């Protein structure tokens, strides 16, 4: 007798609450009465909810209403955002104020309690990891990510969303790991692989979501996770099998891809061989999902800044630093064009792989990863330094401290 296929339920509706209900109605959920449930959206940045950067609060609200109507459970909602981001402010700015006002739903900053350390003896790079101090309180974890492409990981979906369970700066460790021999070992079969992909995959030995509900009300293509093209898809993808949900999310947005285009998922498929790694091993509702297919722009193979008066040195940066630079340039183009030329460009450097020989004498060295070279340029501390801090330092260097920021 063949094993039962993993079930993934898809629904599309301009009223996203109806899409949630339709999608979840097809799943066989366990009895969650008396359980402690974490709703884990992706609220990693202070951003407008409609931009496909953070999880749409309408999606999370509909999920909460659906589950609380059916189960007498204790519900939490929380995240651990990128460094230098206030968690509560990120939720408020992203449109969660009304949802957080519900007395039966408890908001938590996942970083506010002393962390718990989990051992990962099977990990290739990560052998232990500190996670939220609330970890032992959760019976059931629901991952509610935005469907988006990712400039460093291929795509960010329901498993990668649980990176937000990791405690504070511990998340940065995943970006700093060096394993050249391991990378060399994998390169023949995974041309895109980085240490970060292996580190993310290692986490599957420590935790996994119990339920995945992928928010594709707005999806992000190209330069995700925060600088890509936003596409309104009005779609929800749900499954009690996180891996199957991620496979289907890729099938409708990157139909030409294989798991090798998202290396951490490829690795997980080998770490957990019972996971469904192809469409043939997954049952979908509806059976024919061709109507849901909407290819998104893939992350660029090489990332460059198309400004004649800007020179970016980027070697092994994280997505947070790179996104900050793209937003800095996009939001302040008029200012940059006024003060920098092709002959005398704005020189920027990010990433742990930058060396002294890569630099010009007047380069702005952005982020703690490059602090080893801080005497070789104009160092701006932070992980990641915010856009306003970088702009202020540039103005200070130009002798323009009192000039207001010029946007657009």
Secondary structure by P-SEA (a helix, b strand, c coil): cccccbbbbbbbccaaaaaaaaaaccccccccccbbbbbcccccccccccccccccaaaaaaaaaaaaaccbbbbbbcccccccccaaaaaaaaccccccccccbbbbcccccbbbbbbccccccccccccccccccccbbbbbbcbbbbcccccccccccccccccccccccccccccaaaaaaaccccccccaaaaaaaaacccccccbbbbcccbbbccccccccccccccbbbbcccaaaaaaaaaaacccccccccaaaaaaaaaaccccccccccccccccccccccccccccccbbbbcccccccccccccaaaaaaaaaaaaacaaaaaacccccccbbbbbccccccccccccccccccccccccccccccccccccaaaaaaaaaaaacccccccccc
